[in-house]
Amino acid sequence: MTAIQDNDQYIGQLLIKDGIITDVELERGLAEQKKNREFLCSSLVKLGFASEEKIFSILSLQIGVPFLNMREVSVDPAVLKRIPGRFALACKCMPIKIEEGVFYVAMTDPLNRRAVKEISTYAGVQRVKVFLAGDNDIREVIKKYYGL
C-alpha cells in the first residue's frame, strides 16, 4: 500500500465535503479500489464520478504537494536519459526538467519516499522536487516520451 492509499478514506471524505463526489460514489470507489488495487482517486475517475484534474487538485491541497497538469507541461528530452522508461512506468513518475541541480519529477504518489530516493539515485542528483500528477496523465506522457 502506498502513502496516498493509506489516506484513501480521509481523501474520500474531503472530496465529499467539497461536493466533488457523494457518499454512494465514495463507497463504489472504495470497492473498485480494493478490487483493482489502485488509488482511490484513479478508481473515482475511472468510474466517471469526477475528472482526474479536479480530484488530484483537491488531493494536492490535502498532501501539500503541488499538482501538475501534464497536458500543460513540456518535458526536457535531456532528462529522459536519466530515468529509464520501465522504472518511470513502474513508479508512475515522469521526469520534467533539471534546473540548478534540482530534478523536477511528476508522480502519482509523490509521498513514496522510496521511489523518490530511487529517482535521486537514477538521476544522479541530491535534490528532487516532486509534483502530483494524475495516473492517466502520467501513463500518457510515459507512452508519448518513452514509447511504452
Phi, psi and omega per residue, in radians:
M1 nan 2.415 -3.112
T2 -1.578 2.959 -3.115
A3 -1.045 -0.719 -3.138
I4 -1.187 -0.720 -3.128
Q5 -1.103 -0.494 3.100
D6 -1.045 -0.415 -3.088
N7 -1.872 0.291 -3.040
D8 -0.981 -0.796 -3.117
Q9 -1.079 -0.763 3.129
Y10 -1.124 -0.762 3.116
I11 -1.069 -0.740 3.096
G12 -1.022 -0.738 3.120
Q13 -1.126 -0.654 3.082
L14 -1.109 -0.710 -3.141
L15 -1.156 -0.621 3.069
I16 -1.171 -0.817 -3.130
K17 -1.013 -0.668 -3.130
D18 -1.455 0.015 3.093
G19 1.341 0.301 -3.126
I20 -1.364 -0.727 3.131
I21 -2.346 2.966 3.087
T22 -1.806 2.993 3.070
D23 -1.015 -0.766 -3.121
V24 -1.104 -0.738 3.129
E25 -1.143 -0.648 3.079
L26 -1.075 -0.806 -3.140
E27 -1.071 -0.735 3.101
R28 -1.139 -0.695 3.119
G29 -1.125 -0.725 3.115
L30 -1.133 -0.686 3.105
A31 -1.127 -0.755 3.124
E32 -1.128 -0.707 -3.140
Q33 -1.087 -0.758 3.124
K34 -1.145 -0.696 -3.109
K35 -1.145 -0.741 -3.036
N36 -1.772 -0.059 3.129
R37 0.946 0.898 3.122
E38 -2.206 3.089 3.095
F39 -1.147 2.512 3.061
L40 -0.977 -0.787 -3.117
C41 -1.010 -0.724 3.118
S42 -1.137 -0.685 3.113
S43 -1.113 -0.747 -3.135
L44 -1.102 -0.682 3.105
V45 -1.173 -0.801 -3.124
K46 -1.053 -0.630 3.124
L47 -1.349 -0.133 3.092
G48 1.419 0.339 -3.104
F49 -1.391 -0.420 3.113
A50 -2.883 2.836 3.118
S51 -1.331 2.665 3.117
E52 -1.035 -0.743 -3.114
E53 -1.085 -0.746 -3.136
K54 -1.109 -0.861 -3.103
I55 -1.143 -0.802 -3.077
F56 -1.268 -0.460 3.060
S57 -1.210 -0.615 3.049
I58 -1.183 -0.791 3.118
L59 -1.035 -0.699 3.120
S60 -0.980 -0.777 3.114
L61 -1.127 -0.674 -3.089
Q62 -1.201 -0.685 -3.083
I63 -1.661 -0.138 3.084
G64 1.318 0.477 3.098
V65 -2.111 2.250 -3.098
P66 -1.055 2.460 3.086
F67 -1.501 2.440 3.131
L68 -2.207 2.077 3.069
N69 -1.416 1.890 -3.045
M70 -1.127 -0.336 3.113
R71 -1.261 -0.291 -3.105
E72 -1.872 0.172 -3.059
V73 -1.944 2.393 2.982
S74 -1.808 2.254 -3.095
V75 -1.577 2.313 3.062
D76 -1.286 1.993 -3.088
P77 -0.987 -0.463 -3.128
A78 -1.101 -0.536 -3.101
V79 -1.322 -0.305 -3.130
L80 -1.106 -0.488 3.138
K81 -1.261 -0.316 -3.089
R82 -1.494 -0.384 -3.128
I83 -2.176 2.051 3.105
P84 -1.086 2.494 -3.111
G85 -1.011 -0.731 -3.141
R86 -1.129 -0.649 3.080
F87 -1.149 -0.775 3.120
A88 -1.013 -0.737 3.135
L89 -1.162 -0.780 -3.124
A90 -1.135 -0.684 -3.112
C91 -1.579 -0.077 -3.079
K92 0.898 1.006 3.128
C93 -2.333 2.746 3.117
M94 -2.457 2.072 3.078
P95 -1.178 2.504 -3.101
I96 -1.916 -0.981 -3.119
K97 -2.876 2.957 2.974
I98 -2.213 2.283 -3.078
E99 -2.529 2.157 3.133
E100 0.904 0.739 3.091
G101 1.377 0.049 3.123
V102 -1.840 2.245 -3.141
F103 -1.682 2.084 -3.119
Y104 -1.680 2.247 -3.090
V105 -2.501 2.436 3.055
A106 -1.731 2.454 -3.098
M107 -2.489 2.668 3.020
T108 -1.386 -0.370 3.094
D109 -2.342 1.336 -3.099
P110 -1.207 -0.105 3.091
L111 -1.555 -0.028 3.132
N112 -1.363 1.627 -3.055
R113 -1.096 -0.634 3.137
R114 -1.081 -0.800 3.133
A115 -1.124 -0.704 3.125
V116 -1.099 -0.705 3.105
K117 -1.104 -0.748 3.114
E118 -1.133 -0.665 3.083
I119 -1.066 -0.788 3.114
S120 -1.016 -0.757 -3.141
T121 -1.143 -0.881 3.126
Y122 -1.027 -0.765 -3.065
A123 -1.339 -0.302 -3.137
G124 1.233 0.641 -3.135
V125 -2.230 2.765 3.091
Q126 -1.549 -0.587 -3.049
R127 -1.999 2.282 3.105
V128 -2.170 2.227 3.065
K129 -1.812 2.045 -3.086
V130 -1.765 2.618 3.081
F131 -2.283 2.620 3.049
L132 -1.518 2.354 3.069
A133 -2.440 2.687 -3.138
G134 -1.198 2.583 -3.117
D135 -0.987 -0.853 -3.134
N136 -1.105 -0.726 3.136
D137 -1.094 -0.765 3.131
I138 -1.063 -0.802 -3.137
R139 -1.073 -0.701 -3.133
E140 -1.130 -0.769 -3.114
V141 -1.271 -0.551 3.053
I142 -1.109 -0.759 3.105
K143 -1.091 -0.769 -3.110
K144 -1.123 -0.832 -3.028
Y145 -1.563 -0.555 -3.125
Y146 -1.803 -0.263 -3.129
G147 1.305 0.372 -3.119
L148 -1.804 nan nan
